[in-house]
Amino acid sequence: MTAPDTAARSRRPRGRAGRLGLYAALVLVAVIAAGPLYWLASSALKTNPQIYGYPPHWVPGELRWSNFTDAWNAAPFDRFFLNSLVVAVVGTAIELCGALLCAYAFVFLPFPGKRVLFLFLLGAMMVPGHVTLLPNFLTVARLGWINTWAGLIAPGLGSVFGTFLLRQYMMTLPKEVMDAARIDGAGHLRTLLRVVLPMSRPMVITVGIVIMVTKWNDFIWPLIVTSSADMRTLPVGLLFLRDQETYANWGAILAGTVMVILPVLVVFFIAQRYIIAGLTQGAGK
């Protein structure tokens, strides 16, 4: 037996042990990440004695599906869902369109001061969002947009992060395709819609999902700009539900939480292959 064969055989157990250790670490991380979600979903089907019981009841002894109907009836969740849907869909569409146009301009349009302007854009990413709460509120109040969809949507239409991600991705697109579109007489809008957008679809979907989830989960701004129950979004509606239940029925409160996060999880599972493709292609290029 030669020395290389002996070395290869000695490395095999170490390689298997390394893979087993890696798999064990991944399983541990998955359990830690999924544990709170499982506890939330299972507790939404428990009675109060089971939720407060010790040792904890990991499997509900009695499935209490009425927690969901109690949550739905205790607060106007139909209106909360409508408000969140309008804010998430309309806000994401407008913000994504703006990010696409800005990113295309930064990559393919020559104009003076482009690098300086992009540096200012990067600097805006370092400013905490809470710094703009007061100016935005004063502006919305002067426009008369308190307790309106416009007030909920308008202050968040600028997407610095989305512009940055799309700009970085568009810089990796092959220049030959852009030159061919220009030779065929395509203008900037046609090039964006027919060439750049299809080639950037994974990153566009990724940015859209990030924007949508951010708007769906936003709590501070809807809490500030709305004072009527008819204009509250789902995260603020959970606070309203907790006040209605006065800490008595935690099963209904957790059921309401499940109803809030379930649409986001469904959207993520449907679009996860596009998200992974967008992130991996952007990293590989």
C-alpha positions as MATLAB code, in Angstrom:
seq = 'MTAPDTAARSRRPRGRAGRLGLYAALVLVAVIAAGPLYWLASSALKTNPQIYGYPPHWVPGELRWSNFTDAWNAAPFDRFFLNSLVVAVVGTAIELCGALLCAYAFVFLPFPGKRVLFLFLLGAMMVPGHVTLLPNFLTVARLGWINTWAGLIAPGLGSVFGTFLLRQYMMTLPKEVMDAARIDGAGHLRTLLRVVLPMSRPMVITVGIVIMVTKWNDFIWPLIVTSSADMRTLPVGLLFLRDQETYANWGAILAGTVMVILPVLVVFFIAQRYIIAGLTQGAGK';
ca = [
       0.000    0.000    0.000;
       1.418    3.327   -1.022;
       1.724    6.364    1.214;
      -0.975    8.372   -0.635;
      -3.505    5.530   -0.192;
      -2.766    5.348    3.522;
      -3.147    9.115    3.910;
      -6.419    9.094    1.985;
      -7.856    6.319    4.179;
      -6.796    8.145    7.332;
      -8.555   11.298    6.140;
     -11.886    9.546    5.439;
     -12.937    9.056    9.092;
     -11.978   12.622    9.839;
     -14.033   13.843    6.876;
     -17.055   11.798    7.960;
     -16.722   13.046   11.518;
     -16.515   16.616   10.236;
     -19.644   16.183    8.139;
     -21.516   14.614   11.054;
     -20.446   17.499   13.275;
     -21.609   19.983   10.653;
     -24.982   18.246   10.287;
     -25.391   18.151   14.058;
     -24.639   21.870   14.281;
     -27.147   22.624   11.505;
     -29.827   20.548   13.232;
     -29.136   22.372   16.503;
     -29.434   25.768   14.800;
     -32.667   24.672   13.073;
     -34.145   23.530   16.383;
     -33.185   26.800   18.078;
     -34.695   28.820   15.212;
     -37.858   26.736   14.834;
     -38.454   26.178   18.536;
     -40.128   29.547   19.235;
     -42.287   29.205   16.104;
     -43.430   25.757   17.177;
     -44.184   27.016   20.684;
     -46.210   29.885   19.221;
     -48.197   27.605   16.889;
     -48.850   24.979   19.560;
     -49.776   27.526   22.237;
     -52.312   29.071   19.856;
     -54.222   25.782   20.198;
     -53.913   25.448   23.977;
     -56.121   26.405   26.848;
     -54.863   28.883   29.430;
     -54.013   26.164   32.017;
     -51.880   24.387   29.397;
     -50.082   27.623   28.459;
     -49.275   28.434   32.077;
     -48.622   24.806   33.076;
     -45.292   23.587   34.423;
     -43.534   21.578   33.155;
     -44.398   23.041   29.741;
     -46.880   21.176   27.552;
     -45.091   20.857   24.223;
     -48.042   19.034   22.639;
     -51.518   20.460   23.231;
     -53.652   18.014   25.151;
     -56.832   19.607   23.855;
     -56.871   21.426   20.536;
     -58.678   24.684   21.154;
     -59.478   25.935   17.636;
     -61.871   28.449   19.121;
     -58.855   30.623   20.011;
     -58.770   31.787   16.390;
     -62.453   32.688   16.324;
     -62.096   34.419   19.696;
     -59.213   36.502   18.343;
     -61.096   37.337   15.138;
     -64.200   38.408   17.041;
     -62.370   40.342   19.768;
     -60.822   42.769   17.258;
     -61.697   43.908   13.707;
     -59.106   41.662   12.070;
     -60.783   41.914    8.684;
     -60.057   45.648    8.655;
     -56.548   45.083   10.033;
     -55.827   42.622    7.220;
     -57.144   45.028    4.595;
     -55.008   47.894    5.887;
     -51.871   45.756    6.067;
     -52.534   44.320    2.607;
     -52.976   47.764    1.042;
     -49.878   49.150    2.768;
     -47.736   46.116    1.894;
     -48.838   45.657   -1.730;
     -49.168   49.289   -2.838;
     -46.151   50.472   -0.832;
     -43.971   47.618   -2.086;
     -44.987   48.174   -5.722;
     -44.228   51.910   -5.636;
     -41.030   51.525   -3.628;
     -39.749   48.707   -5.849;
     -40.428   50.719   -9.010;
     -38.534   53.674   -7.570;
     -35.623   51.458   -6.559;
     -35.480   49.938  -10.057;
     -35.433   53.329  -11.771;
     -32.774   54.714   -9.418;
     -30.569   51.648   -9.718;
     -30.799   51.714  -13.523;
     -29.868   55.385  -13.551;
     -26.865   54.825  -11.285;
     -25.562   52.002  -13.484;
     -26.433   52.912  -17.072;
     -26.998   56.679  -17.223;
     -24.035   59.052  -17.246;
     -24.664   62.240  -15.279;
     -22.402   64.564  -13.306;
     -21.918   63.853   -9.615;
     -23.128   60.281   -9.858;
     -20.483   58.874   -7.509;
     -20.996   61.645   -4.970;
     -24.748   61.131   -5.044;
     -24.298   57.403   -4.528;
     -22.083   58.091   -1.517;
     -24.858   60.249   -0.072;
     -27.201   57.340   -0.723;
     -24.930   55.009    1.235;
     -24.751   57.575    4.017;
     -28.559   57.594    4.217;
     -28.454   53.871    4.994;
     -26.548   54.657    8.190;
     -29.222   57.004    9.541;
     -31.609   55.228   11.960;
     -35.177   55.248   10.769;
     -36.460   56.606   14.068;
     -34.637   59.883   13.400;
     -37.153   60.705   10.658;
     -40.274   59.851   12.677;
     -40.941   63.392   13.885;
     -40.342   65.175   10.520;
     -42.473   62.580    8.743;
     -45.277   62.917   11.263;
     -45.283   66.713   11.033;
     -45.349   66.535    7.231;
     -48.174   63.980    7.182;
     -50.159   65.984    9.747;
     -49.864   69.183    7.699;
     -51.052   67.332    4.609;
     -54.076   66.020    6.521;
     -53.072   62.390    6.063;
     -53.494   61.210    9.651;
     -55.601   58.019    9.741;
     -55.320   57.541    5.980;
     -53.639   55.004    3.704;
     -51.605   57.814    2.165;
     -50.175   58.660    5.568;
     -49.296   55.023    6.176;
     -47.639   54.527    2.781;
     -46.050   57.802    1.668;
     -43.178   58.230    4.183;
     -41.738   54.813    3.353;
     -41.625   55.060   -0.433;
     -37.879   55.712   -0.662;
     -35.870   52.482   -0.673;
     -32.170   53.150   -0.178;
     -31.405   49.521    0.631;
     -33.328   48.239   -2.404;
     -31.595   50.733   -4.686;
     -28.219   49.634   -3.357;
     -28.898   45.899   -3.867;
     -30.320   46.357   -7.365;
     -27.500   48.689   -8.370;
     -24.887   46.174   -7.261;
     -26.661   43.396   -9.151;
     -27.122   45.403  -12.341;
     -23.420   46.167  -12.404;
     -22.798   42.441  -12.973;
     -25.014   42.220  -16.070;
     -23.150   41.560  -19.333;
     -22.395   44.772  -21.208;
     -22.765   43.008  -24.554;
     -26.506   42.557  -24.030;
     -26.912   46.232  -23.194;
     -24.919   47.221  -26.279;
     -27.074   44.941  -28.448;
     -30.257   46.564  -27.096;
     -28.820   49.999  -27.791;
     -27.888   49.013  -31.351;
     -31.453   47.722  -31.908;
     -32.697   51.199  -31.064;
     -34.179   50.413  -27.657;
     -34.614   53.401  -25.362;
     -33.879   53.394  -21.680;
     -37.392   52.434  -20.601;
     -37.598   49.597  -23.118;
     -34.126   48.387  -22.134;
     -35.127   48.385  -18.499;
     -38.375   46.498  -19.065;
     -37.268   44.071  -21.791;
     -33.609   43.437  -20.920;
     -32.568   44.507  -17.444;
     -35.709   43.500  -15.561;
     -35.883   39.876  -16.833;
     -32.164   39.366  -16.176;
     -32.502   40.817  -12.682;
     -35.662   38.939  -11.749;
     -34.177   36.945   -8.810;
     -32.790   40.077   -7.168;
     -35.963   42.066   -7.910;
     -38.056   39.399   -6.180;
     -35.612   39.312   -3.272;
     -35.786   43.065   -2.797;
     -39.569   42.987   -3.159;
     -39.903   40.318   -0.462;
     -37.631   42.256    1.907;
     -39.619   45.464    1.369;
     -42.965   43.701    1.756;
     -41.995   41.924    4.977;
     -40.660   45.185    6.410;
     -43.922   46.983    5.659;
     -46.065   44.082    6.874;
     -44.231   43.953   10.221;
     -43.891   47.719   10.721;
     -45.233   48.738   14.117;
     -43.898   52.140   15.164;
     -45.052   54.265   12.217;
     -48.625   52.841   11.992;
     -48.925   53.253   15.750;
     -47.955   56.930   15.508;
     -49.889   57.946   12.411;
     -53.184   56.193   13.252;
     -55.532   56.733   16.159;
     -58.613   55.019   14.753;
     -59.159   51.259   14.937;
     -60.355   51.282   11.313;
     -56.888   52.355   10.096;
     -54.684   50.160   12.264;
     -52.499   47.513   10.676;
     -52.012   43.976   11.955;
     -49.012   44.572   14.276;
     -50.843   47.454   15.957;
     -53.994   45.343   15.924;
     -52.247   42.748   18.082;
     -51.685   45.439   20.696;
     -55.387   46.299   20.450;
     -56.235   42.595   20.861;
     -54.056   42.308   23.944;
     -55.814   45.285   25.499;
     -59.181   43.760   24.664;
     -58.277   40.433   26.228;
     -56.694   42.117   29.309;
     -54.062   39.389   29.577;
     -56.763   36.779   30.316;
     -56.909   34.748   27.127;
     -53.354   34.276   25.894;
     -54.514   31.530   23.574;
     -56.519   34.061   21.555;
     -53.618   36.531   21.567;
     -51.203   33.877   20.289;
     -53.767   32.775   17.696;
     -53.923   36.366   16.474;
     -50.125   36.398   16.258;
     -50.217   33.249   14.115;
     -52.718   34.899   11.773;
     -50.375   37.884   11.433;
     -47.201   35.958   10.575;
     -48.790   33.191    8.473;
     -49.147   35.239    5.232;
     -45.490   36.275    5.416;
     -44.381   32.669    5.893;
     -46.500   31.541    2.939;
     -45.028   34.224    0.681;
     -41.510   33.315    1.788;
     -41.956   29.589    1.110;
     -43.388   30.320   -2.332;
     -40.587   32.724   -3.295;
     -37.655   31.169   -1.433;
     -36.050   29.710   -4.558;
     -35.978   33.175   -6.137;
     -34.522   34.661   -2.967;
     -31.763   32.056   -2.818;
     -31.061   32.477   -6.537;
     -30.842   36.246   -6.209;
     -28.483   36.160   -3.247;
     -26.234   33.390   -4.608;
     -26.009   34.881   -8.111;
     -25.193   38.257   -6.684;
     -22.471   36.760   -4.506;
     -21.082   34.587   -7.296;
     -20.802   37.436   -9.780;
];
